[in-house]
Amino acid sequence: SHALIYNGLLIARNFKVTTIFTQEILALNLTDGSLAYRTEIMDRSDPNTWIYRQGPAIGSGFGLVYFAGTAYDDWHSVYFAFNASTGKLKWVCKIPEEYYPWSNFFAYMPQACAYGRIYVLSYAGVFALNATNGEILWHYSAGNSGMETPYNTWPFGSVGPVIGGGVVFAPNTEHSPTLYYRGMRLHAIDAFTGERIWTILGYHTPTAIAYGILISNDAASATTYAFGKGETKTTISVSSKVTSVGSAVLIEGHVLDLSPAQNGTPAVSDEDMTPWMEYLHMQQPKPQQVRGVTVELYAIKEDGRTISIGTTTTDPLNGGLYRMLWTPSEEGVYTIVAVFHGSNSYYASSAATSIGVTVAPEKPAVPTIEIPPATDYTPLLWAIIAIMIIATLLGVIGIALAWKSRKQVR
């Protein structure tokens, strides 16, 4: 099973049932079908004997053929390499105890070779080995699944990886096509570091990569997906086509995704792409917070001089809108340009509009109002006070005389 062709040979593993159940590696000449070599495992007491569970895969440029299996002695997982031309054993790599027992499930899928590495999937995760000596370079886990699976993690089971552009695409699967667990995902892993790049929900079988696009079939929804960079559209407008120096104008627009699957929806940041795609296509809740993409704004004068207006970010939850106030400081006709430089998820796009800036009108002269000098009422005030004092004194004197006259009459 999982036969491959290398250098005029058809190489495959073979089950052999005699008095002792064994397996072997067979290489047949393509021209006449004659046997080129047979590597047979029979001595179960030898710790370097295995049940071949997986393979083969070929490492380009190294002349090696790779298999994975389970050791007879302790049922631990092993990866091993043979000379593809002679069938001679080249190296053996035994998986450490920390990954036991789930690393010995390499069920039913081939490995893949690229960048001087061999990538193998197991229930314990994804392993990257040095193709020339079997050294473990990194291990990737799908994370803790809690009680959702019996393995404490989501398994990588019955589908091999697809590799392209420095990325390993590995799906969570089982030995059965039935979808048993929630949380199964397709994982995009950095082929050199083993770091997670992105994931997406689904019971995926990645099939091919071409023109920068990954094709994958999701058994959970019976849907075929194409993952890759999307085209975008940037729009722009200004609140006033003509303004004056020193007067602010509002620049606004949108950055939209033109991919056929979600044409006209807002572009979002790489960091929030997974929940946004799951919302649009997989009936997941709409994210409450979604970051947008960065837009740079420029004003270009007629003489070609470029002025940086500033940088802003779109708001996907408001239709992908961006906005910024600008106060021109010089008169002239400007081309206002909005630039989205693209991202890992989108290709770049831009848009432009124009605005005229005139000299600010002169402010009308404010008339000077002459206020006549205030009249000095001080002398009059003192005169009134003097009169009042005199009148008061005369009144007092009059009262006193009247009182005196009244006494004399009595």
C-alpha positions as CSV (number, residue, x, y, z in Angstrom):
1,S,0.0,0.0,0.0
2,H,1.0,3.7,-0.5
3,A,3.4,2.7,-3.3
4,L,5.7,5.2,-4.9
5,I,7.9,5.4,-8.0
6,Y,11.6,6.4,-7.6
7,N,14.5,6.1,-10.1
8,G,12.8,3.4,-12.2
9,L,11.5,1.4,-9.2
10,L,8.1,0.8,-7.8
11,I,8.5,0.8,-3.9
12,A,5.8,-0.4,-1.6
13,R,5.2,-2.2,1.7
14,N,3.8,-5.7,1.6
15,F,2.0,-7.9,4.1
16,K,3.3,-11.4,4.2
17,V,1.4,-14.2,6.0
18,T,3.3,-17.5,6.5
19,T,3.8,-19.3,9.7
20,I,4.9,-16.0,11.2
21,F,3.0,-12.8,10.3
22,T,5.6,-10.4,8.8
23,Q,5.9,-7.4,6.5
24,E,8.4,-6.4,4.0
25,I,9.5,-3.6,1.7
26,L,9.4,-4.6,-2.0
27,A,11.0,-2.8,-4.9
28,L,10.1,-3.8,-8.5
29,N,11.7,-2.7,-11.7
30,L,9.2,-0.7,-13.7
31,T,10.4,-1.9,-17.1
32,D,9.9,-5.7,-16.5
33,G,8.4,-6.1,-13.0
34,S,11.5,-8.0,-11.8
35,L,12.3,-7.8,-8.1
36,A,15.0,-5.2,-7.4
37,Y,15.2,-5.9,-3.6
38,R,13.2,-7.1,-0.6
39,T,13.7,-6.0,2.9
40,E,12.0,-8.4,5.3
41,I,11.4,-8.0,9.0
42,M,11.0,-11.4,10.7
43,D,13.0,-11.4,14.0
44,R,10.6,-10.2,16.6
45,S,13.3,-10.2,19.3
46,D,15.2,-7.5,17.4
47,P,14.2,-4.1,18.8
48,N,14.7,-2.7,15.3
49,T,11.8,-4.7,14.0
50,W,8.5,-3.1,13.4
51,I,4.9,-3.4,12.2
52,Y,4.8,-1.1,9.2
53,R,1.9,1.1,9.8
54,Q,2.6,3.9,7.4
55,G,4.5,4.8,4.2
56,P,6.3,5.0,2.1
57,A,7.4,8.6,1.2
58,I,10.4,9.7,-0.8
59,G,12.8,12.4,0.2
60,S,13.8,14.4,-2.9
61,G,17.5,14.7,-3.3
62,F,18.5,12.2,-0.5
63,G,17.8,8.9,-2.2
64,L,15.9,7.6,0.9
65,V,12.5,6.0,1.3
66,Y,10.7,6.6,4.6
67,F,8.3,4.5,6.6
68,A,6.7,4.8,10.0
69,G,5.6,2.0,12.3
70,T,5.2,0.5,15.7
71,A,8.0,-1.3,17.5
72,Y,7.4,-5.0,18.4
73,D,9.2,-4.7,21.7
74,D,7.3,-1.9,23.4
75,W,4.8,-0.7,20.8
76,H,6.4,2.7,20.7
77,S,6.4,4.6,17.5
78,V,9.4,4.6,15.1
79,Y,10.3,6.4,11.9
80,F,12.9,4.9,9.7
81,A,14.6,5.4,6.4
82,F,16.0,3.0,3.9
83,N,18.2,3.6,0.9
84,A,15.7,3.8,-2.0
85,S,18.0,2.0,-4.4
86,T,19.2,-0.9,-2.2
87,G,16.7,-1.2,0.6
88,K,19.5,-0.9,3.2
89,L,18.5,0.6,6.6
90,K,19.8,4.2,6.9
91,W,18.5,5.4,10.2
92,V,15.8,4.9,12.9
93,C,14.1,7.5,15.1
94,K,12.1,6.3,18.1
95,I,9.5,8.8,19.5
96,P,10.2,9.7,23.2
97,E,8.1,8.5,26.1
98,E,6.3,11.8,26.5
99,Y,4.2,11.2,23.3
100,Y,3.3,7.6,24.2
101,P,0.8,6.0,23.6
102,W,-0.8,8.1,21.0
103,S,2.3,8.6,18.9
104,N,2.1,4.9,17.8
105,F,-1.0,5.6,15.8
106,F,0.2,6.6,12.4
107,A,-2.9,5.2,10.9
108,Y,-3.3,4.9,7.2
109,M,-1.7,8.0,5.9
110,P,1.6,8.7,4.0
111,Q,4.3,11.0,5.1
112,A,5.4,14.0,3.1
113,C,9.0,15.3,2.4
114,A,10.1,18.9,1.8
115,Y,12.8,21.3,2.7
116,G,15.1,18.5,3.9
117,R,12.5,17.3,6.4
118,I,10.0,14.5,6.6
119,Y,6.6,15.4,8.1
120,V,4.6,12.6,9.7
121,L,1.1,12.9,11.3
122,S,0.0,10.8,14.4
123,Y,-2.7,10.9,17.0
124,A,-0.1,12.7,19.2
125,G,0.4,15.5,16.7
126,V,2.7,16.4,13.8
127,F,6.4,15.6,13.8
128,A,9.2,17.1,11.6
129,L,12.3,15.0,11.3
130,N,15.7,15.7,9.7
131,A,15.4,13.7,6.5
132,T,19.1,12.7,6.5
133,N,19.5,11.5,10.1
134,G,16.1,11.2,11.7
135,E,16.6,13.9,14.3
136,I,13.3,15.3,15.7
137,L,13.2,19.0,14.8
138,W,9.8,19.9,16.2
139,H,6.5,18.6,17.4
140,Y,3.1,20.3,16.9
141,S,0.0,19.5,19.0
142,A,-3.5,20.5,18.2
143,G,-4.0,21.4,21.9
144,N,-5.9,20.0,24.9
145,S,-9.3,18.7,23.9
146,G,-10.4,18.0,27.4
147,M,-13.2,15.4,27.5
148,E,-14.1,16.0,23.8
149,T,-11.8,13.1,22.6
150,P,-10.3,10.1,24.4
151,Y,-6.7,11.2,23.4
152,N,-6.5,14.5,25.4
153,T,-6.0,16.2,22.1
154,W,-7.5,16.2,18.6
155,P,-5.8,13.5,16.5
156,F,-4.2,13.7,13.2
157,G,-5.3,10.3,11.8
158,S,-6.1,9.2,8.4
159,V,-5.1,11.9,6.0
160,G,-1.5,12.9,5.2
161,P,-0.2,16.5,5.1
162,V,0.0,18.8,2.1
163,I,2.9,21.1,1.9
164,G,3.5,24.3,-0.1
165,G,4.9,27.8,0.4
166,G,6.7,26.9,3.6
167,V,3.5,25.7,5.2
168,V,2.4,22.2,6.3
169,F,-1.4,21.8,6.0
170,A,-2.4,19.0,8.4
171,P,-6.0,18.1,9.2
172,N,-7.5,16.6,12.4
173,T,-9.0,13.3,11.3
174,E,-9.8,9.8,12.7
175,H,-9.6,6.3,11.3
176,S,-13.3,6.6,10.5
177,P,-14.9,9.1,8.1
178,T,-17.6,9.7,10.7
179,L,-17.2,13.0,12.5
180,Y,-16.9,12.0,16.1
181,Y,-15.6,15.1,17.9
182,R,-16.3,18.8,18.0
183,G,-13.3,21.0,17.5
184,M,-11.6,19.2,14.6
185,R,-9.7,21.7,12.5
186,L,-7.4,22.1,9.5
187,H,-4.0,23.4,10.8
188,A,-1.5,25.6,8.9
189,I,1.9,25.1,10.4
190,D,5.2,26.8,9.7
191,A,7.3,24.1,8.0
192,F,10.5,25.3,9.5
193,T,9.6,26.2,13.1
194,G,6.5,24.2,13.8
195,E,4.6,27.3,14.9
196,R,0.9,27.6,14.3
197,I,0.0,30.0,11.5
198,W,-3.8,29.6,11.4
199,T,-6.5,27.0,11.8
200,I,-10.1,26.6,10.6
201,L,-13.0,24.4,11.7
202,G,-13.9,21.3,9.8
203,Y,-13.2,17.6,9.1
204,H,-10.8,18.4,6.2
205,T,-9.0,16.5,3.6
206,P,-6.5,18.9,1.9
207,T,-6.0,17.7,-1.6
208,A,-3.8,20.0,-3.7
209,I,-2.1,23.4,-3.8
210,A,-1.9,25.3,-7.1
211,Y,-1.5,29.0,-8.0
212,G,-1.2,29.8,-4.3
213,I,-4.5,28.2,-3.4
214,L,-5.1,25.2,-1.2
215,I,-8.1,23.0,-2.0
216,S,-9.7,21.1,0.8
217,N,-12.8,19.0,1.2
218,D,-14.7,19.3,4.5
219,A,-16.6,16.1,5.3
220,A,-18.5,17.8,8.1
221,S,-20.4,20.1,5.7
222,A,-19.8,18.3,2.4
223,T,-18.2,21.5,1.2
224,T,-15.0,22.1,-0.9
225,Y,-13.1,25.2,0.2
226,A,-10.3,27.1,-1.5
227,F,-7.9,28.9,0.8
228,G,-5.7,31.7,-0.5
229,K,-5.1,35.4,-0.9
230,G,-8.2,37.5,-1.9
231,E,-8.5,40.5,-4.1
232,T,-9.6,43.7,-2.5
233,K,-11.3,47.0,-3.4
234,T,-10.5,50.3,-1.7
235,T,-12.9,53.3,-2.0
236,I,-12.4,57.0,-1.1
237,S,-14.4,60.2,-0.9
238,V,-14.1,63.6,0.7
239,S,-16.8,65.6,2.4
240,S,-16.2,68.7,0.3
241,K,-14.7,68.9,-3.2
242,V,-13.6,72.5,-2.7
243,T,-12.4,73.9,0.6
244,S,-10.2,76.7,1.9
245,V,-6.8,76.7,3.6
246,G,-7.3,76.0,7.3
247,S,-10.7,74.4,6.9
248,A,-10.9,70.7,7.8
249,V,-12.4,68.0,5.4
250,L,-13.4,64.5,6.2
251,I,-11.8,61.7,4.1
252,E,-13.5,58.4,4.3
253,G,-13.9,55.1,2.4
254,H,-14.0,51.3,2.6
255,V,-11.7,48.3,2.1
256,L,-13.7,45.3,0.8
257,D,-12.9,41.6,0.2
258,L,-13.6,40.7,-3.5
259,S,-13.1,36.9,-3.1
260,P,-16.0,35.0,-4.7
261,A,-16.9,33.3,-1.5
262,Q,-17.6,36.6,0.4
263,N,-17.6,39.3,-2.3
264,G,-18.3,42.8,-0.9
265,T,-17.7,42.0,2.8
266,P,-15.2,44.0,4.9
267,A,-11.5,43.1,4.8
268,V,-10.2,42.0,8.3
269,S,-6.8,41.6,9.9
270,D,-4.9,38.4,9.6
271,E,-5.2,37.8,13.3
272,D,-9.0,37.8,13.2
273,M,-9.4,36.0,9.9
274,T,-10.3,32.6,11.4
275,P,-13.3,33.7,13.5
276,W,-14.4,36.0,10.6
277,M,-14.4,33.2,8.0
278,E,-16.1,30.8,10.5
279,Y,-18.8,33.4,11.0
280,L,-19.3,34.0,7.3
281,H,-19.2,30.3,6.2
282,M,-19.6,27.9,9.1
283,Q,-22.6,29.3,11.1
284,Q,-20.4,30.4,14.0
285,P,-21.3,33.5,16.1
286,K,-20.4,36.9,14.8
287,P,-17.2,38.1,16.5
288,Q,-17.8,41.0,18.9
289,Q,-14.4,42.5,18.2
290,V,-12.8,42.3,14.8
291,R,-9.7,44.3,13.8
292,G,-9.5,45.9,10.4
293,V,-6.7,46.6,7.9
294,T,-4.4,49.6,7.7
295,V,-4.9,52.3,5.2
296,E,-2.4,55.1,4.4
297,L,-3.6,58.5,3.1
298,Y,-1.6,60.9,0.9
299,A,-2.2,64.2,-0.8
300,I,-0.4,64.8,-4.1
301,K,-0.1,68.4,-5.4
302,E,-0.1,69.3,-9.0
303,D,3.7,69.6,-9.0
304,G,4.0,66.0,-7.9
305,R,4.9,66.8,-4.3
306,T,3.4,64.2,-1.9
307,I,2.2,65.0,1.5
308,S,1.5,62.2,4.0
309,I,-1.9,62.8,5.6
310,G,-1.7,59.9,8.0
311,T,-2.6,56.2,8.7
312,T,-5.9,54.8,9.8
313,T,-7.6,51.4,10.3
314,T,-10.8,50.1,8.9
315,D,-13.7,49.0,11.1
316,P,-15.1,45.7,9.8
317,L,-18.1,45.8,12.1
318,N,-19.1,49.0,10.4
319,G,-18.8,47.8,6.8
320,G,-15.0,48.2,6.6
321,L,-15.2,52.0,7.0
322,Y,-12.1,54.2,7.5
323,R,-12.1,57.9,8.1
324,M,-9.8,60.8,8.9
325,L,-9.9,64.6,9.2
326,W,-7.4,66.6,7.1
327,T,-6.8,70.4,7.3
328,P,-4.9,71.6,4.2
329,S,-2.3,74.2,4.8
330,E,-1.7,75.3,1.2
331,E,-3.9,76.2,-1.7
332,G,-4.0,74.1,-4.9
333,V,-5.6,71.1,-6.5
334,Y,-4.8,67.8,-4.7
335,T,-5.2,64.2,-5.6
336,I,-6.1,62.3,-2.4
337,V,-5.0,58.7,-2.4
338,A,-5.9,55.8,-0.1
339,V,-3.5,52.9,-0.1
340,F,-4.0,49.4,1.3
341,H,-0.7,47.6,1.0
342,G,-2.2,44.1,1.4
343,S,-1.5,41.4,4.0
344,N,-1.0,37.7,4.2
345,S,-4.7,37.3,3.4
346,Y,-5.2,40.0,0.8
347,Y,-3.7,41.6,-2.2
348,A,-3.1,45.3,-2.3
349,S,-5.5,47.9,-3.6
350,S,-5.9,51.7,-3.7
351,A,-8.3,54.5,-4.7
352,A,-8.0,58.2,-5.4
353,T,-10.2,61.4,-5.6
354,S,-9.5,65.1,-5.9
355,I,-10.1,68.2,-3.9
356,G,-9.5,71.9,-4.6
357,V,-8.1,74.2,-1.8
358,T,-8.6,77.9,-2.2
359,V,-7.1,80.9,-0.3
360,A,-9.0,81.5,2.9
361,P,-11.3,84.5,2.5
362,E,-10.2,87.7,4.3
363,K,-12.1,88.3,7.4
364,P,-14.3,91.5,7.2
365,A,-13.0,94.5,9.2
366,V,-14.7,95.0,12.5
367,P,-15.9,98.6,12.8
368,T,-14.6,100.6,15.7
369,I,-17.3,101.9,17.9
370,E,-16.3,105.2,19.6
371,I,-17.7,105.5,23.0
372,P,-18.2,109.1,24.2
373,P,-16.4,110.0,27.4
374,A,-18.5,109.6,30.5
375,T,-20.0,112.8,32.0
376,D,-18.5,113.7,35.4
377,Y,-21.4,113.9,37.7
378,T,-19.2,114.4,40.8
379,P,-19.9,118.1,41.4
380,L,-23.6,117.6,40.9
381,L,-23.5,114.7,43.3
382,W,-21.8,116.8,46.0
383,A,-24.3,119.6,45.4
384,I,-27.2,117.3,45.9
385,I,-25.6,115.9,49.1
386,A,-25.1,119.4,50.4
387,I,-28.7,120.4,49.7
388,M,-29.9,117.3,51.4
389,I,-27.7,118.0,54.5
390,I,-29.0,121.6,54.6
391,A,-32.6,120.5,54.2
392,T,-32.1,118.0,57.0
393,L,-30.6,120.6,59.3
394,L,-33.4,123.1,58.5
395,G,-35.9,120.4,59.3
396,V,-34.3,119.5,62.6
397,I,-34.2,123.2,63.5
398,G,-37.8,123.7,62.6
399,I,-38.9,120.8,64.7
400,A,-36.9,122.0,67.6
401,L,-38.4,125.5,67.4
402,A,-41.9,124.1,67.1
403,W,-41.3,121.9,70.2
404,K,-40.0,124.9,72.2
405,S,-43.0,127.1,71.2
406,R,-45.4,124.4,72.3
407,K,-43.8,124.2,75.7
408,Q,-44.1,128.0,76.2
409,V,-47.8,128.0,75.3
410,R,-48.5,125.5,78.0
